[in-house]
Amino acid sequence: MKLEILTKLEDIKAKPYRAHATDAGADLYSNSDVTIYPEEQKLINTGVAVKVPVGHVGLVYNRSSQGKIRVVIPHSVGVIDSDYRGNIMVLLYNDGKDSYFIKQYDTRIAQLVIAPVILAEFKPWIGLSELWEETERGSGGFGSTNNK
């Protein structure tokens, strides 16, 4: 399935790029030279704005190779809603010991994935026990499935 995404660029070099036609993610670049020092995080402007169709979401992920250089998106993923029209900004954190230099329109800093999304309607539930079945896990929190 192909989906055309209207893309507004500050420079044609900013265009998201897929190395292979079947890649899920398109690489994003910085629109300026940036240095990120150890233990520093910076918000990087890609120079790209996308018009995500209603019923879809743009997801900005780390590139898999970023783990090797220890420069990552600290919150794991960014979400671009269908009504956002500003430039894609990528927050990067340098967890390494060396400064990291990002060269304008050359260094790949993240990847953009466009995916369908279910726009759920949240229905309040107050005390109607026949609608709320308990499960074996119940309300066990983070890591509760490992407590057996």
N, CA, C and O atoms as a GROMACS GRO file, in nm:
protein
  592
    1MET      N    1   0.085  -0.119   0.000
    1MET     CA    2   0.000   0.000   0.000
    1MET      C    3   0.089   0.124   0.000
    1MET      O    4   0.180   0.136   0.082
    2LYS      N    5   0.061   0.214  -0.090
    2LYS     CA    6   0.136   0.340  -0.095
    2LYS      C    7   0.045   0.451  -0.047
    2LYS      O    8  -0.074   0.455  -0.076
    3LEU      N    9   0.105   0.543   0.029
    3LEU     CA   10   0.033   0.658   0.083
    3LEU      C   11   0.119   0.780   0.056
    3LEU      O   12   0.233   0.787   0.102
    4GLU      N   13   0.066   0.876  -0.017
    4GLU     CA   14   0.143   0.997  -0.043
    4GLU      C   15   0.128   1.092   0.074
    4GLU      O   16   0.017   1.118   0.121
    5ILE      N   17   0.241   1.142   0.122
    5ILE     CA   18   0.243   1.236   0.234
    5ILE      C   19   0.295   1.370   0.182
    5ILE      O   20   0.410   1.380   0.139
    6LEU      N   21   0.212   1.472   0.187
    6LEU     CA   22   0.254   1.605   0.147
    6LEU      C   23   0.363   1.651   0.243
    6LEU      O   24   0.344   1.650   0.365
    7THR      N   25   0.477   1.691   0.188
    7THR     CA   26   0.594   1.724   0.269
    7THR      C   27   0.642   1.864   0.235
    7THR      O   28   0.673   1.894   0.120
    8LYS      N   29   0.648   1.949   0.336
    8LYS     CA   30   0.697   2.086   0.319
    8LYS      C   31   0.844   2.089   0.364
    8LYS      O   32   0.875   2.049   0.476
    9LEU      N   33   0.932   2.135   0.275
    9LEU     CA   34   1.076   2.131   0.302
    9LEU      C   35   1.136   2.270   0.303
    9LEU      O   36   1.101   2.355   0.220
   10GLU      N   37   1.228   2.295   0.397
   10GLU     CA   38   1.304   2.420   0.395
   10GLU      C   39   1.410   2.416   0.285
   10GLU      O   40   1.451   2.520   0.233
   11ASP      N   41   1.453   2.296   0.248
   11ASP     CA   42   1.553   2.274   0.144
   11ASP      C   43   1.527   2.134   0.089
   11ASP      O   44   1.493   2.045   0.166
   12ILE      N   45   1.543   2.112  -0.041
   12ILE     CA   46   1.519   1.981  -0.099
   12ILE      C   47   1.608   1.875  -0.035
   12ILE      O   48   1.572   1.757  -0.035
   13LYS      N   49   1.723   1.913   0.019
   13LYS     CA   50   1.814   1.818   0.085
   13LYS      C   51   1.755   1.764   0.215
   13LYS      O   52   1.803   1.664   0.268
   14ALA      N   53   1.651   1.828   0.266
   14ALA     CA   54   1.588   1.785   0.392
   14ALA      C   55   1.488   1.670   0.371
   14ALA      O   56   1.442   1.612   0.468
   15LYS      N   57   1.457   1.638   0.247
   15LYS     CA   58   1.354   1.537   0.218
   15LYS      C   59   1.385   1.406   0.289
   15LYS      O   60   1.497   1.355   0.279
   16PRO      N   61   1.287   1.350   0.362
   16PRO     CA   62   1.308   1.218   0.423
   16PRO      C   63   1.348   1.117   0.315
   16PRO      O   64   1.298   1.121   0.203
   17TYR      N   65   1.440   1.027   0.351
   17TYR     CA   66   1.499   0.938   0.252
   17TYR      C   67   1.493   0.793   0.297
   17TYR      O   68   1.529   0.761   0.410
   18ARG      N   69   1.448   0.705   0.207
   18ARG     CA   70   1.449   0.560   0.229
   18ARG      C   71   1.567   0.503   0.151
   18ARG      O   72   1.578   0.527   0.031
   19ALA      N   73   1.653   0.428   0.217
   19ALA     CA   74   1.765   0.363   0.148
   19ALA      C   75   1.714   0.254   0.055
   19ALA      O   76   1.773   0.230  -0.051
   20HIS      N   77   1.606   0.188   0.094
   20HIS     CA   78   1.547   0.081   0.014
   20HIS      C   79   1.397   0.108   0.004
   20HIS      O   80   1.336   0.156   0.099
   21ALA      N   81   1.340   0.077  -0.108
   21ALA     CA   82   1.197   0.106  -0.132
   21ALA      C   83   1.105   0.042  -0.029
   21ALA      O   84   0.996   0.093  -0.005
   22THR      N   85   1.147  -0.069   0.031
   22THR     CA   86   1.062  -0.140   0.127
   22THR      C   87   1.092  -0.105   0.273
   22THR      O   88   1.033  -0.163   0.364
   23ASP      N   89   1.183  -0.011   0.298
   23ASP     CA   90   1.214   0.030   0.436
   23ASP      C   91   1.089   0.090   0.501
   23ASP      O   92   1.020   0.170   0.438
   24ALA      N   93   1.061   0.053   0.624
   24ALA     CA   94   0.946   0.109   0.697
   24ALA      C   95   0.970   0.255   0.732
   24ALA      O   96   0.877   0.336   0.727
   25GLY      N   97   1.093   0.289   0.767
   25GLY     CA   98   1.125   0.424   0.810
   25GLY      C   99   1.203   0.500   0.705
   25GLY      O  100   1.281   0.442   0.630
   26ALA      N  101   1.180   0.630   0.700
   26ALA     CA  102   1.257   0.720   0.614
   26ALA      C  103   1.349   0.803   0.703
   26ALA      O  104   1.306   0.857   0.805
   27ASP      N  105   1.476   0.811   0.664
   27ASP     CA  106   1.574   0.883   0.744
   27ASP      C  107   1.546   1.033   0.747
   27ASP      O  108   1.506   1.092   0.647
   28LEU      N  109   1.568   1.092   0.863
   28LEU     CA  110   1.557   1.236   0.883
   28LEU      C  111   1.696   1.292   0.912
   28LEU      O  112   1.782   1.223   0.969
   29TYR      N  113   1.718   1.416   0.872
   29TYR     CA  114   1.847   1.483   0.888
   29TYR      C  115   1.828   1.615   0.961
   29TYR      O  116   1.715   1.662   0.976
   30SER      N  117   1.936   1.673   1.007
   30SER     CA  118   1.932   1.806   1.069
   30SER      C  119   1.942   1.911   0.959
   30SER      O  120   2.008   1.890   0.858
   31ASN      N  121   1.874   2.025   0.979
   31ASN     CA  122   1.884   2.132   0.880
   31ASN      C  123   1.998   2.230   0.913
   31ASN      O  124   2.008   2.337   0.852
   32SER      N  125   2.084   2.194   1.010
   32SER     CA  126   2.201   2.276   1.042
   32SER      C  127   2.308   2.188   1.106
   32SER      O  128   2.280   2.077   1.152
   33ASP      N  129   2.431   2.239   1.108
   33ASP     CA  130   2.539   2.171   1.178
   33ASP      C  131   2.514   2.185   1.328
   33ASP      O  132   2.480   2.294   1.376
   34VAL      N  133   2.529   2.077   1.402
   34VAL     CA  134   2.503   2.077   1.546
   34VAL      C  135   2.606   1.989   1.615
   34VAL      O  136   2.641   1.882   1.564
   35THR      N  137   2.654   2.033   1.731
   35THR     CA  138   2.738   1.949   1.816
   35THR      C  139   2.661   1.922   1.945
   35THR      O  140   2.609   2.014   2.008
   36ILE      N  141   2.655   1.795   1.982
   36ILE     CA  142   2.591   1.757   2.109
   36ILE      C  143   2.702   1.702   2.198
   36ILE      O  144   2.765   1.601   2.167
   37TYR      N  145   2.724   1.769   2.309
   37TYR     CA  146   2.831   1.731   2.401
   37TYR      C  147   2.784   1.619   2.494
   37TYR      O  148   2.664   1.598   2.510
   38PRO      N  149   2.878   1.546   2.554
   38PRO     CA  150   2.840   1.437   2.645
   38PRO      C  151   2.743   1.486   2.753
   38PRO      O  152   2.759   1.594   2.809
   39GLU      N  153   2.641   1.404   2.781
   39GLU     CA  154   2.538   1.431   2.880
   39GLU      C  155   2.454   1.555   2.848
   39GLU      O  156   2.395   1.615   2.937
   40GLU      N  157   2.450   1.592   2.722
   40GLU     CA  158   2.371   1.707   2.678
   40GLU      C  159   2.261   1.658   2.585
   40GLU      O  160   2.280   1.560   2.512
   41GLN      N  161   2.147   1.726   2.588
   41GLN     CA  162   2.043   1.697   2.490
   41GLN      C  163   2.010   1.825   2.416
   41GLN      O  164   2.013   1.934   2.473
   42LYS      N  165   1.977   1.810   2.288
   42LYS     CA  166   1.943   1.924   2.204
   42LYS      C  167   1.823   1.889   2.118
   42LYS      O  168   1.805   1.774   2.077
   43LEU      N  169   1.741   1.990   2.093
   43LEU     CA  170   1.627   1.977   2.004
   43LEU      C  171   1.675   2.014   1.863
   43LEU      O  172   1.718   2.127   1.840
   44ILE      N  173   1.667   1.919   1.771
   44ILE     CA  174   1.722   1.936   1.638
   44ILE      C  175   1.607   1.957   1.538
   44ILE      O  176   1.513   1.878   1.534
   45ASN      N  177   1.616   2.063   1.459
   45ASN     CA  178   1.516   2.093   1.357
   45ASN      C  179   1.553   2.018   1.230
   45ASN      O  180   1.666   2.028   1.182
   46THR      N  181   1.459   1.941   1.175
   46THR     CA  182   1.485   1.866   1.052
   46THR      C  183   1.461   1.947   0.926
   46THR      O  184   1.507   1.909   0.818
   47GLY      N  185   1.389   2.059   0.937
   47GLY     CA  186   1.354   2.135   0.818
   47GLY      C  187   1.243   2.070   0.738
   47GLY      O  188   1.221   2.105   0.622
   48VAL      N  189   1.173   1.975   0.799
   48VAL     CA  190   1.067   1.898   0.732
   48VAL      C  191   0.937   1.912   0.809
   48VAL      O  192   0.934   1.894   0.931
   49ALA      N  193   0.830   1.942   0.739
   49ALA     CA  194   0.695   1.936   0.796
   49ALA      C  195   0.616   1.838   0.709
   49ALA      O  196   0.631   1.838   0.586
   50VAL      N  197   0.532   1.757   0.771
   50VAL     CA  198   0.454   1.659   0.696
   50VAL      C  199   0.306   1.677   0.727
   50VAL      O  200   0.268   1.716   0.837
   51LYS      N  201   0.224   1.649   0.627
   51LYS     CA  202   0.078   1.654   0.644
   51LYS      C  203   0.032   1.509   0.656
   51LYS      O  204   0.008   1.440   0.557
   52VAL      N  205   0.020   1.464   0.780
   52VAL     CA  206  -0.021   1.326   0.808
   52VAL      C  207  -0.173   1.317   0.793
   52VAL      O  208  -0.245   1.395   0.856
   53PRO      N  209  -0.223   1.223   0.712
   53PRO     CA  210  -0.368   1.212   0.695
   53PRO      C  211  -0.438   1.170   0.824
   53PRO      O  212  -0.381   1.096   0.905
   54VAL      N  213  -0.560   1.215   0.843
   54VAL     CA  214  -0.642   1.172   0.956
   54VAL      C  215  -0.652   1.019   0.950
   54VAL      O  216  -0.668   0.961   0.842
   55GLY      N  217  -0.641   0.955   1.065
   55GLY     CA  218  -0.641   0.809   1.070
   55GLY      C  219  -0.501   0.750   1.062
   55GLY      O  220  -0.485   0.629   1.058
   56HIS      N  221  -0.400   0.838   1.059
   56HIS     CA  222  -0.261   0.796   1.057
   56HIS      C  223  -0.183   0.877   1.159
   56HIS      O  224  -0.233   0.976   1.212
   57VAL      N  225  -0.061   0.834   1.187
   57VAL     CA  226   0.027   0.904   1.279
   57VAL      C  227   0.168   0.898   1.224
   57VAL      O  228   0.206   0.799   1.160
   58GLY      N  229   0.245   1.001   1.248
   58GLY     CA  230   0.388   0.998   1.217
   58GLY      C  231   0.461   0.961   1.344
   58GLY      O  232   0.436   1.020   1.450
   59LEU      N  233   0.551   0.865   1.336
   59LEU     CA  234   0.628   0.820   1.452
   59LEU      C  235   0.776   0.843   1.423
   59LEU      O  236   0.828   0.795   1.323
   60VAL      N  237   0.842   0.915   1.512
   60VAL     CA  238   0.984   0.944   1.496
   60VAL      C  239   1.060   0.854   1.593
   60VAL      O  240   1.047   0.867   1.714
   61TYR      N  241   1.141   0.764   1.536
   61TYR     CA  242   1.214   0.664   1.613
   61TYR      C  243   1.365   0.685   1.602
   61TYR      O  244   1.415   0.751   1.511
   62ASN      N  245   1.437   0.624   1.699
   62ASN     CA  246   1.582   0.612   1.686
   62ASN      C  247   1.613   0.528   1.563
   62ASN      O  248   1.536   0.440   1.527
   63ARG      N  249   1.724   0.556   1.500
   63ARG     CA  250   1.777   0.464   1.400
   63ARG      C  251   1.846   0.352   1.476
   63ARG      O  252   1.901   0.377   1.584
   64SER      N  253   1.845   0.232   1.425
   64SER     CA  254   1.902   0.120   1.500
   64SER      C  255   2.051   0.138   1.528
   64SER      O  256   2.101   0.090   1.630
   65SER      N  257   2.123   0.206   1.440
   65SER     CA  258   2.267   0.225   1.460
   65SER      C  259   2.300   0.330   1.566
   65SER      O  260   2.415   0.342   1.607
   66GLN      N  261   2.202   0.405   1.612
   66GLN     CA  262   2.230   0.511   1.709
   66GLN      C  263   2.274   0.454   1.844
   66GLN      O  264   2.342   0.523   1.921
   67GLY      N  265   2.239   0.331   1.874
   67GLY     CA  266   2.284   0.269   1.998
   67GLY      C  267   2.435   0.256   2.003
   67GLY      O  268   2.495   0.262   2.110
   68LYS      N  269   2.498   0.237   1.887
   68LYS     CA  270   2.644   0.223   1.882
   68LYS      C  271   2.714   0.353   1.918
   68LYS      O  272   2.821   0.351   1.980
   69ILE      N  273   2.653   0.466   1.881
   69ILE     CA  274   2.717   0.596   1.908
   69ILE      C  275   2.665   0.660   2.036
   69ILE      O  276   2.716   0.764   2.078
   70ARG      N  277   2.565   0.600   2.097
   70ARG     CA  278   2.508   0.645   2.224
   70ARG      C  279   2.444   0.784   2.217
   70ARG      O  280   2.443   0.857   2.315
   71VAL      N  281   2.393   0.818   2.100
   71VAL     CA  282   2.316   0.941   2.083
   71VAL      C  283   2.176   0.898   2.043
   71VAL      O  284   2.154   0.845   1.934
   72VAL      N  285   2.079   0.921   2.133
   72VAL     CA  286   1.946   0.862   2.116
   72VAL      C  287   1.835   0.962   2.146
   72VAL      O  288   1.857   1.067   2.207
   73ILE      N  289   1.715   0.926   2.102
   73ILE     CA  290   1.595   1.000   2.141
   73ILE      C  291   1.562   0.955   2.283
   73ILE      O  292   1.529   0.838   2.304
   74PRO      N  293   1.571   1.044   2.382
   74PRO     CA  294   1.559   1.001   2.522
   74PRO      C  295   1.422   0.947   2.561
   74PRO      O  296   1.413   0.870   2.656
   75HIS      N  297   1.318   0.983   2.492
   75HIS     CA  298   1.183   0.935   2.526
   75HIS      C  299   1.138   0.825   2.429
   75HIS      O  300   1.019   0.792   2.426
   76SER      N  301   1.228   0.771   2.352
   76SER     CA  302   1.208   0.655   2.264
   76SER      C  303   1.134   0.683   2.134
   76SER      O  304   1.175   0.633   2.029
   77VAL      N  305   1.028   0.760   2.137
   77VAL     CA  306   0.952   0.785   2.013
   77VAL      C  307   0.882   0.920   2.022
   77VAL      O  308   0.835   0.962   2.128
   78GLY      N  309   0.876   0.987   1.908
   78GLY     CA  310   0.800   1.111   1.898
   78GLY      C  311   0.674   1.086   1.818
   78GLY      O  312   0.674   1.003   1.727
   79VAL      N  313   0.567   1.156   1.850
   79VAL     CA  314   0.438   1.137   1.784
   79VAL      C  315   0.402   1.264   1.707
   79VAL      O  316   0.406   1.374   1.762
   80ILE      N  317   0.367   1.247   1.580
   80ILE     CA  318   0.321   1.359   1.497
   80ILE      C  319   0.175   1.332   1.465
   80ILE      O  320   0.142   1.241   1.389
   81ASP      N  321   0.087   1.413   1.522
   81ASP     CA  322  -0.057   1.400   1.500
   81ASP      C  323  -0.095   1.457   1.364
   81ASP      O  324  -0.020   1.535   1.305
   82SER      N  325  -0.212   1.419   1.315
   82SER     CA  326  -0.256   1.459   1.182
   82SER      C  327  -0.283   1.609   1.169
   82SER      O  328  -0.287   1.661   1.058
   83ASP      N  329  -0.301   1.679   1.280
   83ASP     CA  330  -0.328   1.823   1.270
   83ASP      C  331  -0.204   1.909   1.298
   83ASP      O  332  -0.216   2.031   1.302
   84TYR      N  333  -0.087   1.848   1.317
   84TYR     CA  334   0.037   1.924   1.340
   84TYR      C  335   0.097   1.963   1.205
   84TYR      O  336   0.108   1.878   1.116
   85ARG      N  337   0.135   2.089   1.189
   85ARG     CA  338   0.190   2.135   1.062
   85ARG      C  339   0.329   2.197   1.076
   85ARG      O  340   0.383   2.248   0.977
   86GLY      N  341   0.387   2.195   1.193
   86GLY     CA  342   0.520   2.252   1.211
   86GLY      C  343   0.630   2.155   1.170
   86GLY      O  344   0.604   2.039   1.138
   87ASN      N  345   0.752   2.206   1.171
   87ASN     CA  346   0.866   2.121   1.139
   87ASN      C  347   0.880   2.007   1.239
   87ASN      O  348   0.848   2.023   1.357
   88ILE      N  349   0.929   1.894   1.192
   88ILE     CA  350   0.960   1.782   1.280
   88ILE      C  351   1.086   1.818   1.357
   88ILE      O  352   1.190   1.851   1.298
   89MET      N  353   1.075   1.811   1.488
   89MET     CA  354   1.189   1.839   1.576
   89MET      C  355   1.225   1.707   1.645
   89MET      O  356   1.137   1.632   1.686
   90VAL      N  357   1.354   1.680   1.657
   90VAL     CA  358   1.401   1.556   1.717
   90VAL      C  359   1.487   1.590   1.839
   90VAL      O  360   1.589   1.658   1.826
   91LEU      N  361   1.446   1.544   1.955
   91LEU     CA  362   1.524   1.563   2.077
   91LEU      C  363   1.626   1.451   2.085
   91LEU      O  364   1.589   1.333   2.090
   92LEU      N  365   1.754   1.487   2.086
   92LEU     CA  366   1.861   1.387   2.096
   92LEU      C  367   1.942   1.408   2.222
   92LEU      O  368   1.967   1.522   2.264
   93TYR      N  369   1.982   1.297   2.283
   93TYR     CA  370   2.063   1.299   2.405
   93TYR      C  371   2.192   1.223   2.379
   93TYR      O  372   2.190   1.112   2.326
   94ASN      N  373   2.304   1.283   2.418
   94ASN     CA  374   2.435   1.218   2.403
   94ASN      C  375   2.470   1.149   2.534
   94ASN      O  376   2.509   1.214   2.631
   95ASP      N  377   2.457   1.018   2.536
   95ASP     CA  378   2.488   0.937   2.653
   95ASP      C  379   2.632   0.884   2.647
   95ASP      O  380   2.673   0.805   2.732
   96GLY      N  381   2.706   0.927   2.548
   96GLY     CA  382   2.844   0.879   2.532
   96GLY      C  383   2.945   0.969   2.601
   96GLY      O  384   2.908   1.062   2.673
   97LYS      N  385   3.072   0.938   2.579
   97LYS     CA  386   3.182   1.013   2.641
   97LYS      C  387   3.241   1.117   2.548
   97LYS      O  388   3.318   1.202   2.590
   98ASP      N  389   3.205   1.109   2.420
   98ASP     CA  390   3.261   1.200   2.320
   98ASP      C  391   3.153   1.292   2.265
   98ASP      O  392   3.034   1.258   2.262
   99SER      N  393   3.196   1.411   2.222
   99SER     CA  394   3.104   1.502   2.155
   99SER      C  395   3.060   1.439   2.024
   99SER      O  396   3.136   1.365   1.961
  100TYR      N  397   2.936   1.469   1.983
  100TYR     CA  398   2.884   1.414   1.859
  100TYR      C  399   2.850   1.528   1.765
  100TYR      O  400   2.772   1.617   1.799
  101PHE      N  401   2.910   1.525   1.646
  101PHE     CA  402   2.887   1.630   1.546
  101PHE      C  403   2.788   1.582   1.442
  101PHE      O  404   2.805   1.476   1.382
  102ILE      N  405   2.684   1.662   1.421
  102ILE     CA  406   2.583   1.634   1.319
  102ILE      C  407   2.606   1.731   1.204
  102ILE      O  408   2.602   1.853   1.223
  103LYS      N  409   2.631   1.677   1.086
  103LYS     CA  410   2.655   1.759   0.968
  103LYS      C  411   2.523   1.783   0.895
  103LYS      O  412   2.448   1.689   0.869
  104GLN      N  413   2.496   1.907   0.863
  104GLN     CA  414   2.372   1.948   0.797
  104GLN      C  415   2.343   1.862   0.674
  104GLN      O  416   2.427   1.845   0.587
  105TYR      N  417   2.221   1.807   0.669
  105TYR     CA  418   2.169   1.728   0.558
  105TYR      C  419   2.258   1.609   0.521
  105TYR      O  420   2.250   1.558   0.409
  106ASP      N  421   2.343   1.565   0.614
  106ASP     CA  422   2.432   1.453   0.586
  106ASP      C  423   2.419   1.343   0.692
  106ASP      O  424   2.415   1.225   0.660
  107THR      N  425   2.413   1.385   0.820
  107THR     CA  426   2.404   1.289   0.929
  107THR      C  427   2.259   1.249   0.953
  107THR      O  428   2.174   1.335   0.976
  108ARG      N  429   2.232   1.120   0.946
  108ARG     CA  430   2.096   1.071   0.972
  108ARG      C  431   2.074   1.071   1.123
  108ARG      O  432   2.153   1.013   1.198
  109ILE      N  433   1.967   1.137   1.168
  109ILE     CA  434   1.947   1.154   1.313
  109ILE      C  435   1.829   1.076   1.369
  109ILE      O  436   1.821   1.054   1.490
  110ALA      N  437   1.737   1.032   1.284
  110ALA     CA  438   1.617   0.961   1.329
  110ALA      C  439   1.550   0.903   1.207
  110ALA      O  440   1.594   0.925   1.094
  111GLN      N  441   1.442   0.827   1.229
  111GLN     CA  442   1.364   0.778   1.117
  111GLN      C  443   1.216   0.805   1.141
  111GLN      O  444   1.167   0.801   1.254
  112LEU      N  445   1.148   0.833   1.032
  112LEU     CA  446   1.005   0.866   1.036
  112LEU      C  447   0.926   0.749   0.978
  112LEU      O  448   0.952   0.704   0.866
  113VAL      N  449   0.828   0.702   1.055
  113VAL     CA  450   0.737   0.596   1.011
  113VAL      C  451   0.596   0.654   1.013
  113VAL      O  452   0.554   0.716   1.111
  114ILE      N  453   0.522   0.632   0.906
  114ILE     CA  454   0.381   0.672   0.901
  114ILE      C  455   0.299   0.544   0.918
  114ILE      O  456   0.321   0.446   0.846
  115ALA      N  457   0.205   0.544   1.012
  115ALA     CA  458   0.129   0.423   1.042
  115ALA      C  459  -0.019   0.456   1.062
  115ALA      O  460  -0.053   0.566   1.106
  116PRO      N  461  -0.107   0.360   1.029
  116PRO     CA  462  -0.249   0.381   1.061
  116PRO      C  463  -0.269   0.378   1.212
  116PRO      O  464  -0.194   0.313   1.284
  117VAL      N  465  -0.370   0.448   1.256
  117VAL     CA  466  -0.400   0.453   1.398
  117VAL      C  467  -0.551   0.442   1.417
  117VAL      O  468  -0.629   0.492   1.336
  118ILE      N  469  -0.590   0.376   1.523
  118ILE     CA  470  -0.733   0.367   1.557
  118ILE      C  471  -0.765   0.484   1.648
  118ILE      O  472  -0.705   0.500   1.755
  119LEU      N  473  -0.859   0.566   1.608
  119LEU     CA  474  -0.899   0.682   1.688
  119LEU      C  475  -1.010   0.636   1.782
  119LEU      O  476  -1.129   0.650   1.753
  120ALA      N  477  -0.968   0.581   1.895
  120ALA     CA  478  -1.062   0.522   1.991
  120ALA      C  479  -1.140   0.630   2.065
  120ALA      O  480  -1.090   0.740   2.090
  121GLU      N  481  -1.262   0.597   2.099
  121GLU     CA  482  -1.342   0.683   2.186
  121GLU      C  483  -1.339   0.620   2.324
  121GLU      O  484  -1.374   0.503   2.340
  122PHE      N  485  -1.299   0.696   2.423
  122PHE     CA  486  -1.287   0.644   2.560
  122PHE      C  487  -1.419   0.662   2.633
  122PHE      O  488  -1.470   0.774   2.647
  123LYS      N  489  -1.473   0.550   2.679
  123LYS     CA  490  -1.604   0.549   2.744
  123LYS      C  491  -1.583   0.540   2.895
  123LYS      O  492  -1.526   0.441   2.943
  124PRO      N  493  -1.627   0.639   2.970
  124PRO     CA  494  -1.610   0.634   3.116
  124PRO      C  495  -1.682   0.512   3.175
  124PRO      O  496  -1.791   0.475   3.131
  125TRP      N  497  -1.620   0.452   3.273
  125TRP     CA  498  -1.678   0.337   3.343
  125TRP      C  499  -1.682   0.368   3.491
  125TRP      O  500  -1.579   0.397   3.552
  126ILE      N  501  -1.799   0.363   3.548
  126ILE     CA  502  -1.814   0.390   3.691
  126ILE      C  503  -1.902   0.281   3.751
  126ILE      O  504  -2.025   0.288   3.744
  127GLY      N  505  -1.838   0.181   3.811
  127GLY     CA  506  -1.907   0.085   3.894
  127GLY      C  507  -1.998  -0.018   3.834
  127GLY      O  508  -2.060  -0.092   3.911
  128LEU      N  509  -2.012  -0.030   3.704
  128LEU     CA  510  -2.097  -0.134   3.647
  128LEU      C  511  -2.013  -0.260   3.631
  128LEU      O  512  -1.953  -0.282   3.526
  129SER      N  513  -2.008  -0.343   3.735
  129SER     CA  514  -1.918  -0.457   3.739
  129SER      C  515  -1.941  -0.558   3.627
  129SER      O  516  -1.848  -0.630   3.590
  130GLU      N  517  -2.061  -0.565   3.573
  130GLU     CA  518  -2.084  -0.661   3.466
  130GLU      C  519  -2.011  -0.621   3.337
  130GLU      O  520  -1.994  -0.705   3.248
  131LEU      N  521  -1.967  -0.497   3.326
  131LEU     CA  522  -1.891  -0.454   3.209
  131LEU      C  523  -1.740  -0.467   3.229
  131LEU      O  524  -1.663  -0.458   3.132
  132TRP      N  525  -1.698  -0.490   3.352
  132TRP     CA  526  -1.554  -0.491   3.382
  132TRP      C  527  -1.516  -0.625   3.443
  132TRP      O  528  -1.539  -0.648   3.562
  133GLU      N  529  -1.460  -0.713   3.362
  133GLU     CA  530  -1.420  -0.844   3.412
  133GLU      C  531  -1.280  -0.836   3.469
  133GLU      O  532  -1.191  -0.773   3.410
  134GLU      N  533  -1.260  -0.899   3.584
  134GLU     CA  534  -1.126  -0.908   3.641
  134GLU      C  535  -1.048  -1.015   3.565
  134GLU      O  536  -1.107  -1.109   3.511
  135THR      N  537  -0.917  -1.002   3.563
  135THR     CA  538  -0.829  -1.098   3.496
  135THR      C  539  -0.731  -1.154   3.597
  135THR      O  540  -0.720  -1.104   3.709
  136GLU      N  541  -0.658  -1.258   3.557
  136GLU     CA  542  -0.558  -1.316   3.647
  136GLU      C  543  -0.452  -1.212   3.684
  136GLU      O  544  -0.408  -1.206   3.798
  137ARG      N  545  -0.412  -1.132   3.588
  137ARG     CA  546  -0.311  -1.029   3.615
  137ARG      C  547  -0.368  -0.918   3.701
  137ARG      O  548  -0.299  -0.863   3.786
  138GLY      N  549  -0.493  -0.885   3.679
  138GLY     CA  550  -0.559  -0.780   3.757
  138GLY      C  551  -0.493  -0.645   3.736
  138GLY      O  552  -0.467  -0.605   3.623
  139SER      N  553  -0.467  -0.574   3.844
  139SER     CA  554  -0.409  -0.440   3.835
  139SER      C  555  -0.261  -0.441   3.868
  139SER      O  556  -0.205  -0.336   3.901
  140GLY      N  557  -0.196  -0.557   3.860
  140GLY     CA  558  -0.052  -0.564   3.880
  140GLY      C  559   0.018  -0.470   3.784
  140GLY      O  560  -0.012  -0.469   3.665
  141GLY      N  561   0.110  -0.393   3.835
  141GLY     CA  562   0.173  -0.289   3.754
  141GLY      C  563   0.292  -0.336   3.674
  141GLY      O  564   0.302  -0.454   3.638
  142PHE      N  565   0.381  -0.246   3.646
  142PHE     CA  566   0.500  -0.267   3.566
  142PHE      C  567   0.577  -0.390   3.614
  142PHE      O  568   0.615  -0.400   3.730
  143GLY      N  569   0.600  -0.483   3.523
  143GLY     CA  570   0.675  -0.605   3.558
  143GLY      C  571   0.595  -0.710   3.632
  143GLY      O  572   0.652  -0.809   3.677
  144SER      N  573   0.464  -0.692   3.645
  144SER     CA  574   0.384  -0.785   3.728
  144SER      C  575   0.374  -0.924   3.667
  144SER      O  576   0.346  -1.020   3.740
  145THR      N  577   0.396  -0.940   3.538
  145THR     CA  578   0.388  -1.073   3.478
  145THR      C  579   0.511  -1.157   3.510
  145THR      O  580   0.512  -1.278   3.486
  146ASN      N  581   0.616  -1.095   3.564
  146ASN     CA  582   0.739  -1.166   3.599
  146ASN      C  583   0.741  -1.208   3.746
  146ASN      O  584   0.842  -1.262   3.791
  147ASN      N  585   0.635  -1.185   3.820
  147ASN     CA  586   0.632  -1.212   3.964
  147ASN      C  587   0.580  -1.351   3.998
  147ASN      O  588   0.534  -1.372   4.110
  148LYS      N  589   0.587  -1.444   3.908
  148LYS     CA  590   0.534  -1.578   3.935
  148LYS      C  591   0.645  -1.672   3.969
  148LYS      O  592   0.621  -1.790   3.995
   0.00000   0.00000   0.00000
